[in-house]
Amino acid sequence: MKKTKTCYLTELDVARLEKHVAMRGTDARFQDMLDDLLLRAVIVDAHDIPADVVTMNSRATLADEASGEHVTWTVVYPPNADFASGRLNVFSPAGLALLGAKRGEKIRFVPPSGAQQTLKIEQILFQPEAADDFTL
């Protein structure tokens, strides 16, 4: 059995993800992805989420320890995604791995290229809840 890490999600993020998945025209695979995410999630009130956890609209810097490369991504809903601008679709492999993870953790995912990638969350540059913004 594959070991999966627990992730932490806010009640608001879960409600918005569920609403997005239910929208007409949404990719049917998103529901399965969300179900898998919720199976490993601890859901907490937005006021109780630790500042070192990646939530929706959080911006984080990650490092590929093998290559030394750094990337900065903001986890966003699909309509706001723009990979070239660092706006990562939450329903992408990297977005799902990043959402709910903590600073210092390593996330593993398989991007479209097909080769597993491992990145370490080095810094959370912005988290809406830590900034007392509960509307993002």
N, CA, C and O atoms as CSV, one atom per row, in Angstrom:
chain,resi,resn,atom,element,x,y,z
A,1,MET,N,N,0.835,-1.185,0.000
A,1,MET,CA,C,0.000,0.000,0.000
A,1,MET,C,C,0.878,1.246,0.000
A,1,MET,O,O,1.844,1.335,0.758
A,2,LYS,N,N,0.545,2.182,-0.834
A,2,LYS,CA,C,1.329,3.410,-0.963
A,2,LYS,C,C,1.053,4.324,0.231
A,2,LYS,O,O,-0.098,4.545,0.607
A,3,LYS,N,N,2.118,4.844,0.815
A,3,LYS,CA,C,1.970,5.765,1.933
A,3,LYS,C,C,1.733,7.172,1.393
A,3,LYS,O,O,2.474,7.648,0.534
A,4,THR,N,N,0.693,7.833,1.904
A,4,THR,CA,C,0.429,9.203,1.478
A,4,THR,C,C,0.475,10.108,2.693
A,4,THR,O,O,0.100,9.719,3.798
A,5,LYS,N,N,0.939,11.306,2.465
A,5,LYS,CA,C,1.020,12.284,3.546
A,5,LYS,C,C,-0.341,12.912,3.792
A,5,LYS,O,O,-1.142,13.096,2.875
A,6,THR,N,N,-0.577,13.232,5.044
A,6,THR,CA,C,-1.777,13.987,5.388
A,6,THR,C,C,-1.582,15.407,4.888
A,6,THR,O,O,-0.482,15.953,4.958
A,7,CYS,N,N,-2.649,15.999,4.385
A,7,CYS,CA,C,-2.575,17.398,3.991
A,7,CYS,C,C,-3.637,18.166,4.772
A,7,CYS,O,O,-4.606,17.585,5.261
A,8,TYR,N,N,-3.445,19.453,4.881
A,8,TYR,CA,C,-4.338,20.312,5.643
A,8,TYR,C,C,-5.037,21.266,4.697
A,8,TYR,O,O,-4.393,21.984,3.933
A,9,LEU,N,N,-6.364,21.267,4.751
A,9,LEU,CA,C,-7.168,22.125,3.891
A,9,LEU,C,C,-8.121,22.947,4.742
A,9,LEU,O,O,-8.575,22.507,5.798
A,10,THR,N,N,-8.414,24.145,4.264
A,10,THR,CA,C,-9.403,24.957,4.971
A,10,THR,C,C,-10.805,24.564,4.510
A,10,THR,O,O,-10.996,24.062,3.402
A,11,GLU,N,N,-11.777,24.804,5.384
A,11,GLU,CA,C,-13.172,24.532,5.038
A,11,GLU,C,C,-13.569,25.305,3.780
A,11,GLU,O,O,-14.273,24.775,2.920
A,12,LEU,N,N,-13.117,26.558,3.673
A,12,LEU,CA,C,-13.446,27.393,2.522
A,12,LEU,C,C,-12.840,26.833,1.235
A,12,LEU,O,O,-13.501,26.808,0.197
A,13,ASP,N,N,-11.585,26.384,1.299
A,13,ASP,CA,C,-10.959,25.796,0.115
A,13,ASP,C,C,-11.741,24.562,-0.351
A,13,ASP,O,O,-11.984,24.391,-1.545
A,14,VAL,N,N,-12.129,23.713,0.589
A,14,VAL,CA,C,-12.879,22.506,0.229
A,14,VAL,C,C,-14.210,22.883,-0.413
A,14,VAL,O,O,-14.588,22.312,-1.437
A,15,ALA,N,N,-14.921,23.836,0.176
A,15,ALA,CA,C,-16.215,24.258,-0.377
A,15,ALA,C,C,-16.042,24.806,-1.792
A,15,ALA,O,O,-16.840,24.507,-2.680
A,16,ARG,N,N,-15.005,25.601,-1.994
A,16,ARG,CA,C,-14.782,26.182,-3.329
A,16,ARG,C,C,-14.336,25.131,-4.333
A,16,ARG,O,O,-14.735,25.182,-5.497
A,17,LEU,N,N,-13.522,24.187,-3.906
A,17,LEU,CA,C,-13.106,23.104,-4.808
A,17,LEU,C,C,-14.312,22.259,-5.205
A,17,LEU,O,O,-14.466,21.898,-6.372
A,18,GLU,N,N,-15.174,21.941,-4.221
A,18,GLU,CA,C,-16.375,21.161,-4.524
A,18,GLU,C,C,-17.292,21.919,-5.479
A,18,GLU,O,O,-17.875,21.324,-6.386
A,19,LYS,N,N,-17.420,23.226,-5.278
A,19,LYS,CA,C,-18.257,24.041,-6.159
A,19,LYS,C,C,-17.677,24.042,-7.572
A,19,LYS,O,O,-18.412,23.931,-8.553
A,20,HIS,N,N,-16.354,24.167,-7.666
A,20,HIS,CA,C,-15.716,24.195,-8.977
A,20,HIS,C,C,-15.919,22.865,-9.705
A,20,HIS,O,O,-16.217,22.850,-10.899
A,21,VAL,N,N,-15.759,21.758,-8.993
A,21,VAL,CA,C,-15.905,20.434,-9.595
A,21,VAL,C,C,-17.329,20.221,-10.103
A,21,VAL,O,O,-17.540,19.539,-11.105
A,22,ALA,N,N,-18.302,20.806,-9.410
A,22,ALA,CA,C,-19.713,20.622,-9.771
A,22,ALA,C,C,-20.152,21.490,-10.958
A,22,ALA,O,O,-21.240,21.288,-11.497
A,23,MET,N,N,-19.321,22.448,-11.368
A,23,MET,CA,C,-19.705,23.345,-12.459
A,23,MET,C,C,-19.818,22.594,-13.773
A,23,MET,O,O,-19.051,21.670,-14.045
A,24,ARG,N,N,-20.782,23.002,-14.581
A,24,ARG,CA,C,-20.979,22.403,-15.899
A,24,ARG,C,C,-19.725,22.592,-16.745
A,24,ARG,O,O,-19.114,23.661,-16.752
A,25,GLY,N,N,-19.363,21.545,-17.445
A,25,GLY,CA,C,-18.216,21.623,-18.338
A,25,GLY,C,C,-16.881,21.320,-17.677
A,25,GLY,O,O,-15.849,21.312,-18.348
A,26,THR,N,N,-16.886,21.070,-16.367
A,26,THR,CA,C,-15.644,20.763,-15.671
A,26,THR,C,C,-15.204,19.350,-16.017
A,26,THR,O,O,-16.032,18.446,-16.131
A,27,ASP,N,N,-13.920,19.163,-16.183
A,27,ASP,CA,C,-13.348,17.861,-16.491
A,27,ASP,C,C,-13.808,16.847,-15.433
A,27,ASP,O,O,-13.617,17.068,-14.237
A,28,ALA,N,N,-14.411,15.741,-15.876
A,28,ALA,CA,C,-14.953,14.733,-14.962
A,28,ALA,C,C,-13.873,14.123,-14.064
A,28,ALA,O,O,-14.177,13.645,-12.971
A,29,ARG,N,N,-12.621,14.136,-14.515
A,29,ARG,CA,C,-11.537,13.575,-13.686
A,29,ARG,C,C,-11.285,14.405,-12.437
A,29,ARG,O,O,-10.736,13.895,-11.461
A,30,PHE,N,N,-11.677,15.679,-12.449
A,30,PHE,CA,C,-11.445,16.540,-11.286
A,30,PHE,C,C,-12.144,16.002,-10.041
A,30,PHE,O,O,-11.615,16.130,-8.937
A,31,GLN,N,N,-13.334,15.396,-10.200
A,31,GLN,CA,C,-14.043,14.849,-9.039
A,31,GLN,C,C,-13.231,13.727,-8.398
A,31,GLN,O,O,-13.114,13.670,-7.174
A,32,ASP,N,N,-12.666,12.831,-9.217
A,32,ASP,CA,C,-11.834,11.753,-8.678
A,32,ASP,C,C,-10.598,12.321,-7.982
A,32,ASP,O,O,-10.197,11.841,-6.922
A,33,MET,N,N,-10.000,13.342,-8.587
A,33,MET,CA,C,-8.820,13.970,-7.990
A,33,MET,C,C,-9.172,14.583,-6.642
A,33,MET,O,O,-8.428,14.437,-5.672
A,34,LEU,N,N,-10.313,15.272,-6.587
A,34,LEU,CA,C,-10.735,15.900,-5.337
A,34,LEU,C,C,-11.041,14.833,-4.291
A,34,LEU,O,O,-10.669,14.982,-3.127
A,35,ASP,N,N,-11.709,13.769,-4.693
A,35,ASP,CA,C,-12.013,12.686,-3.748
A,35,ASP,C,C,-10.730,12.116,-3.149
A,35,ASP,O,O,-10.659,11.888,-1.941
A,36,ASP,N,N,-9.719,11.885,-3.983
A,36,ASP,CA,C,-8.434,11.368,-3.498
A,36,ASP,C,C,-7.787,12.347,-2.526
A,36,ASP,O,O,-7.238,11.944,-1.501
A,37,LEU,N,N,-7.855,13.628,-2.852
A,37,LEU,CA,C,-7.290,14.652,-1.983
A,37,LEU,C,C,-7.997,14.666,-0.634
A,37,LEU,O,O,-7.351,14.737,0.412
A,38,LEU,N,N,-9.318,14.598,-0.660
A,38,LEU,CA,C,-10.094,14.668,0.586
A,38,LEU,C,C,-9.868,13.446,1.472
A,38,LEU,O,O,-10.002,13.537,2.693
A,39,LEU,N,N,-9.527,12.309,0.876
A,39,LEU,CA,C,-9.252,11.107,1.671
A,39,LEU,C,C,-8.059,11.286,2.603
A,39,LEU,O,O,-8.002,10.676,3.671
A,40,ARG,N,N,-7.107,12.122,2.197
A,40,ARG,CA,C,-5.914,12.324,3.036
A,40,ARG,C,C,-5.900,13.682,3.734
A,40,ARG,O,O,-4.897,14.078,4.326
A,41,ALA,N,N,-7.012,14.378,3.657
A,41,ALA,CA,C,-7.054,15.745,4.181
A,41,ALA,C,C,-7.572,15.819,5.615
A,41,ALA,O,O,-8.447,15.062,6.035
A,42,VAL,N,N,-6.995,16.758,6.335
A,42,VAL,CA,C,-7.535,17.199,7.609
A,42,VAL,C,C,-8.116,18.574,7.312
A,42,VAL,O,O,-7.404,19.481,6.882
A,43,ILE,N,N,-9.418,18.719,7.545
A,43,ILE,CA,C,-10.093,19.965,7.202
A,43,ILE,C,C,-10.248,20.804,8.449
A,43,ILE,O,O,-10.785,20.349,9.459
A,44,VAL,N,N,-9.767,22.050,8.367
A,44,VAL,CA,C,-9.781,22.946,9.519
A,44,VAL,C,C,-10.391,24.292,9.127
A,44,VAL,O,O,-10.449,24.642,7.949
A,45,ASP,N,N,-10.835,25.024,10.115
A,45,ASP,CA,C,-11.330,26.370,9.892
A,45,ASP,C,C,-10.174,27.235,9.387
A,45,ASP,O,O,-9.032,27.061,9.812
A,46,ALA,N,N,-10.470,28.152,8.492
A,46,ALA,CA,C,-9.429,29.004,7.905
A,46,ALA,C,C,-8.626,29.759,8.968
A,46,ALA,O,O,-7.439,30.024,8.775
A,47,HIS,N,N,-9.259,30.103,10.076
A,47,HIS,CA,C,-8.555,30.827,11.137
A,47,HIS,C,C,-7.567,29.934,11.887
A,47,HIS,O,O,-6.695,30.429,12.602
A,48,ASP,N,N,-7.706,28.606,11.720
A,48,ASP,CA,C,-6.866,27.661,12.453
A,48,ASP,C,C,-5.778,27.024,11.598
A,48,ASP,O,O,-5.024,26.179,12.082
A,49,ILE,N,N,-5.690,27.419,10.337
A,49,ILE,CA,C,-4.693,26.802,9.457
A,49,ILE,C,C,-3.308,27.356,9.797
A,49,ILE,O,O,-3.144,28.571,9.908
A,50,PRO,N,N,-2.317,26.489,9.964
A,50,PRO,CA,C,-0.970,26.990,10.241
A,50,PRO,C,C,-0.432,27.803,9.060
A,50,PRO,O,O,-0.777,27.531,7.911
A,51,ALA,N,N,0.394,28.780,9.338
A,51,ALA,CA,C,0.944,29.665,8.302
A,51,ALA,C,C,1.937,28.951,7.394
A,51,ALA,O,O,2.309,29.487,6.350
A,52,ASP,N,N,2.376,27.737,7.777
A,52,ASP,CA,C,3.362,27.020,6.962
A,52,ASP,C,C,2.720,25.980,6.045
A,52,ASP,O,O,3.398,25.070,5.567
A,53,VAL,N,N,1.410,26.113,5.799
A,53,VAL,CA,C,0.680,25.178,4.939
A,53,VAL,C,C,0.255,25.894,3.661
A,53,VAL,O,O,-0.215,27.031,3.707
A,54,VAL,N,N,0.421,25.224,2.519
A,54,VAL,CA,C,0.005,25.787,1.235
A,54,VAL,C,C,-1.511,25.618,1.097
A,54,VAL,O,O,-2.026,24.500,1.125
A,55,THR,N,N,-2.212,26.739,0.947
A,55,THR,CA,C,-3.651,26.745,0.728
A,55,THR,C,C,-3.904,27.329,-0.664
A,55,THR,O,O,-2.967,27.726,-1.357
A,56,MET,N,N,-5.167,27.377,-1.063
A,56,MET,CA,C,-5.495,27.983,-2.349
A,56,MET,C,C,-5.007,29.435,-2.359
A,56,MET,O,O,-5.136,30.152,-1.366
A,57,ASN,N,N,-4.458,29.844,-3.468
A,57,ASN,CA,C,-3.919,31.187,-3.687
A,57,ASN,C,C,-2.649,31.472,-2.894
A,57,ASN,O,O,-2.218,32.621,-2.797
A,58,SER,N,N,-2.056,30.434,-2.330
A,58,SER,CA,C,-0.749,30.590,-1.682
A,58,SER,C,C,0.327,30.609,-2.760
A,58,SER,O,O,0.195,29.970,-3.804
A,59,ARG,N,N,1.394,31.355,-2.486
A,59,ARG,CA,C,2.546,31.420,-3.390
A,59,ARG,C,C,3.740,30.825,-2.642
A,59,ARG,O,O,4.066,31.258,-1.536
A,60,ALA,N,N,4.382,29.838,-3.248
A,60,ALA,CA,C,5.479,29.136,-2.585
A,60,ALA,C,C,6.662,28.972,-3.525
A,60,ALA,O,O,6.504,28.848,-4.740
A,61,THR,N,N,7.847,28.975,-2.936
A,61,THR,CA,C,9.077,28.699,-3.674
A,61,THR,C,C,9.503,27.276,-3.351
A,61,THR,O,O,9.581,26.880,-2.188
A,62,LEU,N,N,9.776,26.516,-4.408
A,62,LEU,CA,C,10.178,25.127,-4.274
A,62,LEU,C,C,11.530,24.924,-4.921
A,62,LEU,O,O,11.901,25.634,-5.855
A,63,ALA,N,N,12.259,23.950,-4.415
A,63,ALA,CA,C,13.589,23.661,-4.945
A,63,ALA,C,C,13.672,22.222,-5.410
A,63,ALA,O,O,13.179,21.306,-4.752
A,64,ASP,N,N,14.304,22.043,-6.557
A,64,ASP,CA,C,14.664,20.718,-7.035
A,64,ASP,C,C,16.075,20.498,-6.497
A,64,ASP,O,O,17.045,21.049,-7.016
A,65,GLU,N,N,16.170,19.686,-5.450
A,65,GLU,CA,C,17.459,19.522,-4.790
A,65,GLU,C,C,18.492,18.849,-5.684
A,65,GLU,O,O,19.692,19.045,-5.493
A,66,ALA,N,N,18.044,18.056,-6.661
A,66,ALA,CA,C,18.975,17.383,-7.568
A,66,ALA,C,C,19.631,18.374,-8.528
A,66,ALA,O,O,20.837,18.313,-8.766
A,67,SER,N,N,18.817,19.295,-9.083
A,67,SER,CA,C,19.354,20.226,-10.079
A,67,SER,C,C,19.717,21.589,-9.489
A,67,SER,O,O,20.465,22.353,-10.100
A,68,GLY,N,N,19.188,21.893,-8.305
A,68,GLY,CA,C,19.418,23.201,-7.706
A,68,GLY,C,C,18.475,24.273,-8.230
A,68,GLY,O,O,18.552,25.426,-7.806
A,69,GLU,N,N,17.581,23.904,-9.150
A,69,GLU,CA,C,16.640,24.878,-9.706
A,69,GLU,C,C,15.547,25.215,-8.698
A,69,GLU,O,O,15.149,24.388,-7.878
A,70,HIS,N,N,15.076,26.459,-8.787
A,70,HIS,CA,C,13.976,26.929,-7.942
A,70,HIS,C,C,12.819,27.371,-8.831
A,70,HIS,O,O,13.027,27.913,-9.916
A,71,VAL,N,N,11.588,27.131,-8.352
A,71,VAL,CA,C,10.387,27.617,-9.023
A,71,VAL,C,C,9.504,28.273,-7.976
A,71,VAL,O,O,9.532,27.900,-6.803
A,72,THR,N,N,8.730,29.240,-8.404
A,72,THR,CA,C,7.748,29.861,-7.525
A,72,THR,C,C,6.395,29.708,-8.183
A,72,THR,O,O,6.188,30.145,-9.315
A,73,TRP,N,N,5.476,29.086,-7.465
A,73,TRP,CA,C,4.143,28.822,-7.980
A,73,TRP,C,C,3.088,29.367,-7.036
A,73,TRP,O,O,3.275,29.393,-5.819
A,74,THR,N,N,1.981,29.800,-7.609
A,74,THR,CA,C,0.777,30.146,-6.864
A,74,THR,C,C,-0.273,29.108,-7.251
A,74,THR,O,O,-0.516,28.882,-8.436
A,75,VAL,N,N,-0.898,28.475,-6.252
A,75,VAL,CA,C,-1.912,27.456,-6.513
A,75,VAL,C,C,-3.248,28.159,-6.742
A,75,VAL,O,O,-3.744,28.869,-5.868
A,76,VAL,N,N,-3.831,27.951,-7.942
A,76,VAL,CA,C,-5.059,28.663,-8.313
A,76,VAL,C,C,-6.100,27.695,-8.887
A,76,VAL,O,O,-5.790,26.555,-9.232
A,77,TYR,N,N,-7.332,28.180,-8.977
A,77,TYR,CA,C,-8.405,27.413,-9.609
A,77,TYR,C,C,-8.174,27.402,-11.120
A,77,TYR,O,O,-7.542,28.314,-11.653
A,78,PRO,N,N,-8.683,26.372,-11.820
A,78,PRO,CA,C,-8.405,26.224,-13.258
A,78,PRO,C,C,-8.627,27.477,-14.116
A,78,PRO,O,O,-7.796,27.744,-14.984
A,79,PRO,N,N,-9.696,28.260,-13.928
A,79,PRO,CA,C,-9.864,29.426,-14.806
A,79,PRO,C,C,-8.743,30.468,-14.674
A,79,PRO,O,O,-8.532,31.271,-15.582
A,80,ASN,N,N,-8.029,30.452,-13.544
A,80,ASN,CA,C,-6.968,31.434,-13.298
A,80,ASN,C,C,-5.573,30.891,-13.594
A,80,ASN,O,O,-4.579,31.599,-13.435
A,81,ALA,N,N,-5.505,29.632,-14.025
A,81,ALA,CA,C,-4.213,28.990,-14.248
A,81,ALA,C,C,-3.491,29.577,-15.459
A,81,ALA,O,O,-4.094,29.840,-16.500
A,82,ASP,N,N,-2.202,29.772,-15.297
A,82,ASP,CA,C,-1.318,30.231,-16.366
A,82,ASP,C,C,0.090,29.778,-15.978
A,82,ASP,O,O,0.829,30.501,-15.310
A,83,PHE,N,N,0.437,28.584,-16.405
A,83,PHE,CA,C,1.692,27.979,-15.981
A,83,PHE,C,C,2.889,28.866,-16.280
A,83,PHE,O,O,3.805,28.964,-15.464
A,84,ALA,N,N,2.892,29.510,-17.432
A,84,ALA,CA,C,4.015,30.369,-17.819
A,84,ALA,C,C,4.204,31.532,-16.844
A,84,ALA,O,O,5.311,32.048,-16.695
A,85,SER,N,N,3.116,31.942,-16.181
A,85,SER,CA,C,3.178,33.034,-15.200
A,85,SER,C,C,3.286,32.514,-13.770
A,85,SER,O,O,3.194,33.292,-12.820
A,86,GLY,N,N,3.480,31.198,-13.608
A,86,GLY,CA,C,3.629,30.626,-12.270
A,86,GLY,C,C,2.310,30.403,-11.545
A,86,GLY,O,O,2.295,30.181,-10.334
A,87,ARG,N,N,1.195,30.460,-12.282
A,87,ARG,CA,C,-0.131,30.245,-11.686
A,87,ARG,C,C,-0.546,28.810,-11.986
A,87,ARG,O,O,-1.014,28.500,-13.082
A,88,LEU,N,N,-0.365,27.943,-10.996
A,88,LEU,CA,C,-0.484,26.501,-11.144
A,88,LEU,C,C,-1.910,26.025,-10.886
A,88,LEU,O,O,-2.480,26.304,-9.831
A,89,ASN,N,N,-2.483,25.308,-11.850
A,89,ASN,CA,C,-3.821,24.745,-11.711
A,89,ASN,C,C,-3.835,23.760,-10.543
A,89,ASN,O,O,-3.030,22.830,-10.500
A,90,VAL,N,N,-4.743,23.966,-9.607
A,90,VAL,CA,C,-4.834,23.081,-8.445
A,90,VAL,C,C,-5.086,21.637,-8.865
A,90,VAL,O,O,-4.687,20.712,-8.157
A,91,PHE,N,N,-5.747,21.427,-10.016
A,91,PHE,CA,C,-6.035,20.081,-10.486
A,91,PHE,C,C,-4.938,19.504,-11.385
A,91,PHE,O,O,-5.154,18.498,-12.061
A,92,SER,N,N,-3.771,20.134,-11.393
A,92,SER,CA,C,-2.615,19.554,-12.085
A,92,SER,C,C,-1.914,18.618,-11.094
A,92,SER,O,O,-2.143,18.723,-9.889
A,93,PRO,N,N,-1.071,17.714,-11.577
A,93,PRO,CA,C,-0.354,16.833,-10.642
A,93,PRO,C,C,0.444,17.608,-9.590
A,93,PRO,O,O,0.431,17.244,-8.414
A,94,ALA,N,N,1.138,18.672,-10.004
A,94,ALA,CA,C,1.922,19.459,-9.050
A,94,ALA,C,C,1.009,20.241,-8.109
A,94,ALA,O,O,1.295,20.350,-6.917
A,95,GLY,N,N,-0.090,20.785,-8.638
A,95,GLY,CA,C,-1.027,21.542,-7.809
A,95,GLY,C,C,-1.634,20.696,-6.714
A,95,GLY,O,O,-1.733,21.133,-5.568
A,96,LEU,N,N,-2.044,19.476,-7.062
A,96,LEU,CA,C,-2.629,18.581,-6.063
A,96,LEU,C,C,-1.595,18.149,-5.022
A,96,LEU,O,O,-1.921,17.992,-3.846
A,97,ALA,N,N,-0.358,17.960,-5.455
A,97,ALA,CA,C,0.697,17.577,-4.511
A,97,ALA,C,C,1.030,18.726,-3.567
A,97,ALA,O,O,1.346,18.506,-2.398
A,98,LEU,N,N,0.958,19.933,-4.073
A,98,LEU,CA,C,1.340,21.111,-3.294
A,98,LEU,C,C,0.252,21.550,-2.316
A,98,LEU,O,O,0.560,21.955,-1.195
A,99,LEU,N,N,-1.004,21.476,-2.721
A,99,LEU,CA,C,-2.098,21.932,-1.870
A,99,LEU,C,C,-2.132,21.135,-0.572
A,99,LEU,O,O,-2.208,19.906,-0.584
A,100,GLY,N,N,-2.074,21.848,0.539
A,100,GLY,CA,C,-2.152,21.215,1.848
A,100,GLY,C,C,-0.823,20.756,2.412
A,100,GLY,O,O,-0.763,20.288,3.549
A,101,ALA,N,N,0.255,20.883,1.628
A,101,ALA,CA,C,1.575,20.472,2.099
A,101,ALA,C,C,2.199,21.588,2.953
A,101,ALA,O,O,1.811,22.753,2.861
A,102,LYS,N,N,3.163,21.202,3.776
A,102,LYS,CA,C,3.807,22.155,4.684
A,102,LYS,C,C,5.191,22.558,4.195
A,102,LYS,O,O,5.859,21.812,3.479
A,103,ARG,N,N,5.607,23.761,4.601
A,103,ARG,CA,C,6.970,24.220,4.316
A,103,ARG,C,C,7.951,23.176,4.857
A,103,ARG,O,O,7.782,22.660,5.962
A,104,GLY,N,N,8.967,22.878,4.063
A,104,GLY,CA,C,9.968,21.895,4.452
A,104,GLY,C,C,9.685,20.503,3.916
A,104,GLY,O,O,10.586,19.666,3.861
A,105,GLU,N,N,8.433,20.241,3.515
A,105,GLU,CA,C,8.084,18.928,2.976
A,105,GLU,C,C,8.566,18.805,1.539
A,105,GLU,O,O,8.771,19.794,0.835
A,106,LYS,N,N,8.739,17.561,1.134
A,106,LYS,CA,C,9.028,17.255,-0.263
A,106,LYS,C,C,7.732,16.752,-0.880
A,106,LYS,O,O,7.042,15.907,-0.309
A,107,ILE,N,N,7.411,17.284,-2.056
A,107,ILE,CA,C,6.246,16.807,-2.789
A,107,ILE,C,C,6.730,16.014,-3.994
A,107,ILE,O,O,7.751,16.339,-4.600
A,108,ARG,N,N,5.991,14.982,-4.326
A,108,ARG,CA,C,6.318,14.151,-5.485
A,108,ARG,C,C,5.104,14.115,-6.398
A,108,ARG,O,O,3.968,13.978,-5.944
A,109,PHE,N,N,5.363,14.239,-7.683
A,109,PHE,CA,C,4.279,14.210,-8.656
A,109,PHE,C,C,4.851,13.823,-10.008
A,109,PHE,O,O,6.058,13.888,-10.237
A,110,VAL,N,N,3.950,13.417,-10.903
A,110,VAL,CA,C,4.351,13.062,-12.260
A,110,VAL,C,C,3.739,14.097,-13.203
A,110,VAL,O,O,2.533,14.085,-13.450
A,111,PRO,N,N,4.585,14.999,-13.732
A,111,PRO,CA,C,4.093,16.011,-14.679
A,111,PRO,C,C,3.795,15.379,-16.036
A,111,PRO,O,O,4.072,14.198,-16.246
A,112,PRO,N,N,3.236,16.157,-16.954
A,112,PRO,CA,C,2.933,15.619,-18.290
A,112,PRO,C,C,4.129,14.972,-18.988
A,112,PRO,O,O,3.947,14.104,-19.841
A,113,SER,N,N,5.342,15.381,-18.639
A,113,SER,CA,C,6.534,14.783,-19.263
A,113,SER,C,C,6.679,13.312,-18.920
A,113,SER,O,O,7.344,12.569,-19.642
A,114,GLY,N,N,6.058,12.881,-17.816
A,114,GLY,CA,C,6.072,11.473,-17.444
A,114,GLY,C,C,7.151,11.058,-16.474
A,114,GLY,O,O,7.109,9.936,-15.970
A,115,ALA,N,N,8.117,11.911,-16.189
A,115,ALA,CA,C,9.193,11.584,-15.254
A,115,ALA,C,C,8.863,12.161,-13.882
A,115,ALA,O,O,8.650,13.366,-13.744
A,116,GLN,N,N,8.822,11.293,-12.861
A,116,GLN,CA,C,8.487,11.774,-11.518
A,116,GLN,C,C,9.419,12.904,-11.106
A,116,GLN,O,O,10.621,12.866,-11.365
A,117,GLN,N,N,8.847,13.899,-10.468
A,117,GLN,CA,C,9.609,15.052,-10.007
A,117,GLN,C,C,9.426,15.175,-8.496
A,117,GLN,O,O,8.334,14.947,-7.976
A,118,THR,N,N,10.487,15.531,-7.809
A,118,THR,CA,C,10.446,15.750,-6.367
A,118,THR,C,C,10.960,17.159,-6.101
A,118,THR,O,O,12.066,17.517,-6.506
A,119,LEU,N,N,10.142,17.951,-5.416
A,119,LEU,CA,C,10.516,19.315,-5.071
A,119,LEU,C,C,10.302,19.525,-3.574
A,119,LEU,O,O,9.376,18.971,-2.982
A,120,LYS,N,N,11.165,20.326,-2.982
A,120,LYS,CA,C,11.039,20.658,-1.566
A,120,LYS,C,C,10.458,22.058,-1.441
A,120,LYS,O,O,10.909,22.992,-2.103
A,121,ILE,N,N,9.446,22.193,-0.579
A,121,ILE,CA,C,8.845,23.502,-0.333
A,121,ILE,C,C,9.795,24.271,0.579
A,121,ILE,O,O,9.925,23.962,1.763
A,122,GLU,N,N,10.449,25.268,0.014
A,122,GLU,CA,C,11.434,26.033,0.778
A,122,GLU,C,C,10.809,27.188,1.538
A,122,GLU,O,O,11.192,27.474,2.672
A,123,GLN,N,N,9.849,27.850,0.915
A,123,GLN,CA,C,9.299,29.057,1.538
A,123,GLN,C,C,7.871,29.277,1.051
A,123,GLN,O,O,7.559,29.050,-0.118
A,124,ILE,N,N,7.021,29.715,1.950
A,124,ILE,CA,C,5.693,30.155,1.559
A,124,ILE,C,C,5.734,31.677,1.592
A,124,ILE,O,O,5.790,32.297,2.654
A,125,LEU,N,N,5.705,32.259,0.395
A,125,LEU,CA,C,5.843,33.703,0.266
A,125,LEU,C,C,4.549,34.433,0.630
A,125,LEU,O,O,4.573,35.561,1.120
A,126,PHE,N,N,3.425,33.769,0.382
A,126,PHE,CA,C,2.128,34.366,0.691
A,126,PHE,C,C,1.127,33.252,0.936
A,126,PHE,O,O,1.021,32.308,0.153
A,127,GLN,N,N,0.403,33.374,2.020
A,127,GLN,CA,C,-0.726,32.490,2.312
A,127,GLN,C,C,-1.870,33.404,2.718
A,127,GLN,O,O,-1.725,34.178,3.664
A,128,PRO,N,N,-3.008,33.335,2.027
A,128,PRO,CA,C,-4.110,34.257,2.334
A,128,PRO,C,C,-4.512,34.264,3.806
A,128,PRO,O,O,-4.733,35.326,4.388
A,129,GLU,N,N,-4.605,33.090,4.400
A,129,GLU,CA,C,-5.054,33.012,5.791
A,129,GLU,C,C,-4.058,33.671,6.751
A,129,GLU,O,O,-4.461,34.327,7.712
A,130,ALA,N,N,-2.774,33.497,6.491
A,130,ALA,CA,C,-1.764,34.127,7.338
A,130,ALA,C,C,-1.798,35.649,7.202
A,130,ALA,O,O,-1.412,36.377,8.116
A,131,ALA,N,N,-2.269,36.116,6.036
A,131,ALA,CA,C,-2.400,37.564,5.791
A,131,ALA,C,C,-3.775,38.093,6.210
A,131,ALA,O,O,-4.139,39.224,5.885
A,132,ASP,N,N,-4.538,37.257,6.939
A,132,ASP,CA,C,-5.886,37.604,7.373
A,132,ASP,C,C,-6.801,37.960,6.212
A,132,ASP,O,O,-7.692,38.800,6.342
A,133,ASP,N,N,-6.569,37.306,5.070
A,133,ASP,CA,C,-7.452,37.496,3.912
A,133,ASP,C,C,-8.221,36.203,3.725
A,133,ASP,O,O,-7.707,35.235,3.166
A,134,PHE,N,N,-9.450,36.196,4.196
A,134,PHE,CA,C,-10.271,34.985,4.144
A,134,PHE,C,C,-11.255,35.006,2.980
A,134,PHE,O,O,-12.216,34.238,2.956
A,135,THR,N,N,-11.006,35.894,2.013
A,135,THR,CA,C,-11.895,35.997,0.868
A,135,THR,C,C,-11.255,35.521,-0.422
A,135,THR,O,O,-11.955,35.337,-1.417
A,136,LEU,N,N,-9.930,35.314,-0.435
A,136,LEU,CA,C,-9.246,34.869,-1.653
A,136,LEU,C,C,-9.586,33.432,-1.973
A,136,LEU,O,O,-9.101,32.889,-2.965
